Amino acid sequence: MSAVPEWTPPKLRSQAELQAMIEYVTEHGYGSTSKTYIRGIITALNWVTGKVDKPPITGSALGRPVTGTDASREHGRAYEALYANSDPELWKVTRENGQDYTLAVEHTLAWVTGGDVGLMVPADWPFPQ
């Protein structure tokens, strides 16, 4: 009988790394992506770092610091919000902000929780990946 690994909740990248990404994207943009995509990145990072209370997709403030589980849950909601047949309140975010915005939030929150998908980091990124 094999042992089932215990579930480990997702963890956020360090606040220093999250802040470094905010600063990098603010200063350099993010490749040739749209301003809407960049706004999605910054909005998601500002929520995770506690600069804003409301998450970028669900809009319901937690009243406490964001955890890796919170970011992972919001990531899932962002993925859902990309589709017109999703919850109407989620789809409304995409209709009002654009698909690039929602896609950027989804990519950012995947990266925030340590995923190897999502945002690409610069070649000279000072944090281990």
C-alpha positions as CSV (number, residue, x, y, z in Angstrom):
1,M,0.0,0.0,0.0
2,S,1.5,3.4,-1.0
3,A,1.3,6.4,1.2
4,V,-0.7,9.3,-0.1
5,P,1.2,12.5,0.3
6,E,-0.4,15.0,2.6
7,W,-1.9,18.1,0.9
8,T,0.2,21.2,1.5
9,P,-1.6,24.6,1.0
10,P,-0.1,26.8,-1.6
11,K,2.3,29.5,-0.4
12,L,2.8,33.0,-1.7
13,R,6.1,34.1,-3.1
14,S,8.0,36.4,-0.7
15,Q,6.8,40.0,-0.3
16,A,10.2,41.1,-1.6
17,E,9.7,39.1,-4.8
18,L,6.1,40.3,-5.3
19,Q,7.2,43.9,-4.8
20,A,10.1,43.5,-7.2
21,M,7.6,42.3,-9.8
22,I,5.4,45.3,-9.2
23,E,8.4,47.6,-9.6
24,Y,9.7,45.8,-12.7
25,V,6.3,45.8,-14.5
26,T,5.7,49.4,-13.5
27,E,9.0,50.5,-14.9
28,H,9.5,48.2,-17.9
29,G,6.0,47.0,-18.9
30,Y,5.7,43.3,-19.8
31,G,7.0,42.6,-23.2
32,S,4.7,43.7,-26.0
33,T,1.5,43.1,-24.0
34,S,-1.4,45.5,-23.8
35,K,-1.9,48.1,-21.1
36,T,-4.9,46.1,-20.1
37,Y,-2.8,43.0,-19.5
38,I,-0.3,45.1,-17.4
39,R,-3.2,46.6,-15.4
40,G,-4.3,43.0,-14.6
41,I,-0.8,42.1,-13.4
42,I,-0.5,45.2,-11.2
43,T,-4.0,44.8,-9.8
44,A,-3.4,41.2,-8.8
45,L,0.0,41.9,-7.3
46,N,-1.4,44.9,-5.4
47,W,-4.1,42.7,-3.9
48,V,-1.7,39.9,-2.9
49,T,0.7,42.4,-1.3
50,G,-2.1,44.1,0.7
51,K,-2.1,47.4,-1.1
52,V,-5.8,47.0,-2.0
53,D,-8.4,45.1,-0.1
54,K,-10.6,43.7,-2.9
55,P,-9.5,40.8,-5.0
56,P,-9.4,41.5,-8.8
57,I,-12.1,39.0,-9.8
58,T,-14.5,38.2,-7.0
59,G,-14.3,41.7,-5.4
60,S,-15.0,40.5,-1.8
61,A,-12.5,41.9,0.7
62,L,-11.1,39.3,3.1
63,G,-10.5,41.6,6.0
64,R,-7.1,40.0,6.6
65,P,-3.8,39.4,4.7
66,V,-4.0,37.3,1.6
67,T,-2.8,33.7,1.9
68,G,-1.6,31.3,-0.7
69,T,-4.9,29.5,-0.5
70,D,-6.8,32.8,-1.1
71,A,-4.6,33.6,-4.1
72,S,-5.1,30.0,-5.5
73,R,-8.9,30.3,-5.1
74,E,-8.9,33.7,-6.8
75,H,-6.7,32.2,-9.6
76,G,-9.4,29.6,-10.2
77,R,-12.1,32.2,-10.3
78,A,-10.0,34.2,-12.8
79,Y,-9.8,31.1,-15.0
80,E,-13.6,30.7,-14.8
81,A,-14.1,34.4,-15.6
82,L,-12.4,33.9,-19.0
83,Y,-15.5,32.0,-20.3
84,A,-18.9,33.5,-21.2
85,N,-20.7,30.5,-19.8
86,S,-19.2,31.1,-16.3
87,D,-20.9,32.6,-13.3
88,P,-22.4,35.9,-14.7
89,E,-20.7,37.9,-12.0
90,L,-17.3,36.5,-13.0
91,W,-17.9,37.0,-16.7
92,K,-18.9,40.6,-15.9
93,V,-15.4,41.3,-14.8
94,T,-14.1,40.2,-18.2
95,R,-16.7,42.1,-20.1
96,E,-15.9,45.3,-18.2
97,N,-12.1,45.0,-18.0
98,G,-11.3,43.0,-21.1
99,Q,-10.0,39.5,-21.7
100,D,-6.4,40.6,-21.4
101,Y,-7.0,41.9,-17.9
102,T,-8.6,38.6,-16.7
103,L,-5.9,36.6,-18.4
104,A,-3.2,38.7,-16.7
105,V,-4.8,38.2,-13.3
106,E,-5.0,34.4,-13.9
107,H,-1.4,34.3,-15.0
108,T,-0.2,36.5,-12.2
109,L,-2.0,34.5,-9.5
110,A,-0.6,31.2,-10.9
111,W,2.9,32.7,-10.6
112,V,2.3,34.3,-7.1
113,T,1.6,30.8,-5.6
114,G,4.9,29.4,-7.0
115,G,3.5,27.8,-10.2
116,D,5.9,27.3,-13.1
117,V,3.2,28.7,-15.4
118,G,2.0,32.2,-15.5
119,L,4.4,35.2,-15.6
120,M,7.8,34.9,-17.1
121,V,10.5,36.6,-15.0
122,P,13.4,38.7,-16.5
123,A,16.6,36.8,-17.3
124,D,18.4,38.7,-14.5
125,W,15.7,38.0,-11.9
126,P,17.4,37.9,-8.5
127,F,15.0,35.4,-6.9
128,P,15.3,31.6,-7.3
129,Q,12.6,30.1,-9.6
